Amino acid sequence: MNTADLAEGYHFVRADNADKTATCRGADISFEAGVTYQAIVDGFLVSDNLTATAENIQNDYRYSDHNPVVLKFRMN
């Protein structure tokens, strides 16, 4: 994520646990841990007047080909 490419007043937010919890999977087969392709595709563009944190939630793609992401905001 290169913030130099953003307009002034914006920054990127990604989950602190993004290196451990993927957010999407290949949908060509049923999910099987260690077999199914997984990737991290969720990141957020946030204006500088907000502080935001994100957390990827591991639920083994129970309802979708995406795991949920919780995003919390605080106004500065």
Backbone torsions as a table, in degrees:
resi	resn	phi	psi	omega
1	MET	NA	117.8	-177.8
2	ASN	-108.8	105.7	-179.0
3	THR	-69.8	-15.5	178.1
4	ALA	-63.8	-23.3	179.8
5	ASP	-83.8	-6.8	-177.6
6	LEU	-88.1	155.5	171.8
7	ALA	-65.3	152.3	179.2
8	GLU	-58.1	137.6	177.0
9	GLY	95.9	10.5	-179.6
10	TYR	-132.3	155.3	175.6
11	HIS	-148.1	163.7	178.0
12	PHE	-92.7	147.1	172.5
13	VAL	-128.8	131.6	172.5
14	ARG	-132.6	160.9	-176.9
15	ALA	-65.3	140.0	176.4
16	ASP	-62.8	-28.8	-178.7
17	ASN	-99.8	20.7	-177.4
18	ALA	-61.4	-28.6	179.5
19	ASP	-74.5	-12.3	-178.4
20	LYS	-112.3	-23.8	-174.9
21	THR	-128.4	111.5	178.8
22	ALA	-73.1	160.9	-178.4
23	THR	-112.9	-14.0	176.0
24	CYS	-145.0	163.4	-177.0
25	ARG	-138.3	163.0	171.4
26	GLY	-66.1	142.5	-177.0
27	ALA	-108.1	13.3	-177.9
28	ASP	-79.4	-17.8	176.2
29	ILE	-139.6	164.3	172.8
30	SER	-63.0	150.8	-177.1
31	PHE	-65.2	130.0	173.8
32	GLU	-139.0	113.6	-177.8
33	ALA	-54.2	134.1	179.3
34	GLY	83.8	-9.2	-179.7
35	VAL	-116.7	-48.9	-177.0
36	THR	-69.8	135.8	176.6
37	TYR	-62.0	134.5	177.0
38	GLN	-132.3	151.8	179.1
39	ALA	-149.8	165.7	174.3
40	ILE	-108.7	115.4	-178.3
41	VAL	-120.2	-7.3	-175.0
42	ASP	-96.0	123.6	173.7
43	GLY	-148.8	161.9	-171.4
44	PHE	-133.9	139.3	176.0
45	LEU	-96.3	121.0	-172.2
46	VAL	-128.7	139.8	177.1
47	SER	-75.0	153.9	-173.9
48	ASP	-68.1	-11.3	177.5
49	ASN	-84.2	5.7	176.9
50	LEU	-124.7	142.3	168.0
51	THR	-104.8	130.0	-177.1
52	ALA	-133.0	145.5	171.7
53	THR	-128.0	150.3	-180.0
54	ALA	-130.5	150.0	176.1
55	GLU	-140.4	124.6	174.5
56	ASN	-80.0	132.9	-177.6
57	ILE	-103.6	121.5	179.3
58	GLN	-84.1	111.4	174.2
59	ASN	-130.2	21.1	178.1
60	ASP	53.6	34.9	173.9
61	TYR	55.8	41.3	-175.0
62	ARG	-57.7	-38.8	-173.7
63	TYR	-116.1	-3.1	-171.2
64	SER	-163.4	179.3	172.6
65	ASP	-90.6	12.5	175.2
66	HIS	-126.1	144.6	167.6
67	ASN	-87.8	149.5	179.4
68	PRO	-70.6	156.8	174.4
69	VAL	-127.8	128.2	175.8
70	VAL	-96.8	125.7	179.6
71	LEU	-118.0	124.4	179.2
72	LYS	-115.1	137.9	-177.6
73	PHE	-119.6	149.3	169.5
74	ARG	-137.5	130.8	177.4
75	MET	-77.2	136.5	179.3
76	ASN	-87.5	NA	NA
